[in-house]
Structure formats: structure tokens, C-alpha cells
Amino acid sequence: MEISRRHTSAQVMKDLDDCGFHDIEKHTLWEVRQIHISKEKLLADIRARLGRSILHALEDDELEKLTLYINDCITEERDIVEMDRWTIWRAVKR
């Protein structure tokens, strides 16, 4: 679902070039969305569908399966840093 919502980087760069831009650069930035002090806090946040539009597309049973999967994947109790990735393209108009 996420893939269908976004253009590939190659497509964005091609479109910029087609529109007369040059010196096209791609930059990736990571933003801390939230630091969860425990796995339980993260799972509660996911179950509440907070801050993540993709979670609203899931049925309740799908969300619970995802939550159980994440619960199984996180084995250590420590701060969990949740990050969002942003892509910025910079270009110069010809």
C-alpha cells in the first residue's frame, strides 16, 4: 500500500529532468517520531493507531496480527526509537 502511494526516486528525478531541471540531488533525512520507553508503550501506540496513516487502512484483526508480530520481534526491553524517513530532491532550473 505504501509503495502505491509514492513515486520512486528514479521517477521523481526523471520528471525533474523532463521539466528542465539539472544538478538533481536526492537527500534522505531521518526524523525521530517518538521514543517509546518500553515495548508495551509502543504496542499501545500502534493499537491506538496514533500518528501512522497506514494503520487506519488495517482491519482490527489485521492490526492485532501486526501488533503480535512486532511484540515477537522486539526481544529487549529498552528505549525504542521510532523514526520516519523523508526524501528531499534538490535541483536547479535550466
Secondary structure, DSSP 8 states (H G I E B T S, - for coil): -HHHHS--HHHHHHHHHHTTEEEEEEEEEEEEEEEESSHHHHHHHHHTT-S-GGGGGS-HHHHHHHHHHHHHH--S-S-EEEEEEEEEEEEEE-
